[in-house]
Amino acid sequence: QKEVEQNSGPLSVPEGAIASLNCTYSDRVSQSFFWYRQYSGKSPELIMSIYSNGDKEDGRFTAQLNKASQYVSLLIRDSQPSDSATYLCAVNHGSARQLTFGSGTQLTVLP
Amino acid sequence: EAGVAQSPRYKIIEKRQSVAFWCNPISGHATLYWYQQILGQGPKLLIQFQNNGVVDDSQLPKDRFSAERLKGVDSTLKIQPAKLEDSAVYLCASSLGVSGYEQYFGPGTRLTVT
């Protein structure tokens, strides 16, 4: 069974700090990695995709991928209260066509 | 560009009744997905279509769930008969291609089975 693991949290950071969210996956052949943000009562919203080792930056968000260690992380710089949400990690395994989602990490940014 | 459309947004039914959900994907997206999301969990794939063909339905409870995408555009997901444990949010998503492509979600349908 291909698995995606996330710390469920809650993770609390003060406003302006860096929030670090981590995700590990079980299938070494995984090729595509995604971070989604989900506000309470809303549907998941894609915020980052990453396909190769290293860092990918988009505004205040940085995704980091390390395939050798089988982890992917999301850094949110200058965290704002509006970033308070559940962050879902999703992995597209190489041997299957479906995305497998983690259970999400709940982030709270304190004003 | 219009996003993924779903209806209804909310549905309350009694157990053993039937229910149907509708989804219209982003224009030009060949792949359509139905997910079930139970509170506190990540979305779980129920079925994946490429155009009007089924790519993966391994996690669809086929004794009660069915889905179709007849003309390769919009899709319906049906539950008959519903059970209490079917209470969840049903999410539709679409993407340009089958594997590795970014998926975009609709607003979802919140189903409550009483």
HADDOCK unambig.tbl for C-alpha pairs under 7 A between the chains (distance, minus, plus):
assign (segid A and resid 32 and name CA) (segid B and resid 100 and name CA) 5.40 0.50 0.50
assign (segid A and resid 42 and name CA) (segid B and resid 107 and name CA) 6.58 0.50 0.50
assign (segid A and resid 43 and name CA) (segid B and resid 105 and name CA) 6.57 0.50 0.50
assign (segid A and resid 43 and name CA) (segid B and resid 106 and name CA) 6.76 0.50 0.50
assign (segid A and resid 43 and name CA) (segid B and resid 107 and name CA) 5.30 0.50 0.50
assign (segid A and resid 43 and name CA) (segid B and resid 108 and name CA) 6.33 0.50 0.50
assign (segid A and resid 44 and name CA) (segid B and resid 105 and name CA) 6.34 0.50 0.50
assign (segid A and resid 45 and name CA) (segid B and resid 105 and name CA) 6.90 0.50 0.50
assign (segid A and resid 46 and name CA) (segid B and resid 104 and name CA) 6.77 0.50 0.50
assign (segid A and resid 88 and name CA) (segid B and resid 42 and name CA) 6.97 0.50 0.50
assign (segid A and resid 92 and name CA) (segid B and resid 100 and name CA) 6.03 0.50 0.50
assign (segid A and resid 97 and name CA) (segid B and resid 98 and name CA) 6.45 0.50 0.50
assign (segid A and resid 97 and name CA) (segid B and resid 99 and name CA) 4.96 0.50 0.50
assign (segid A and resid 101 and name CA) (segid B and resid 42 and name CA) 5.43 0.50 0.50
assign (segid A and resid 101 and name CA) (segid B and resid 43 and name CA) 6.25 0.50 0.50
assign (segid A and resid 102 and name CA) (segid B and resid 42 and name CA) 5.56 0.50 0.50
assign (segid A and resid 103 and name CA) (segid B and resid 40 and name CA) 6.85 0.50 0.50
assign (segid A and resid 103 and name CA) (segid B and resid 41 and name CA) 4.55 0.50 0.50
assign (segid A and resid 103 and name CA) (segid B and resid 42 and name CA) 4.29 0.50 0.50
assign (segid A and resid 104 and name CA) (segid B and resid 42 and name CA) 6.33 0.50 0.50
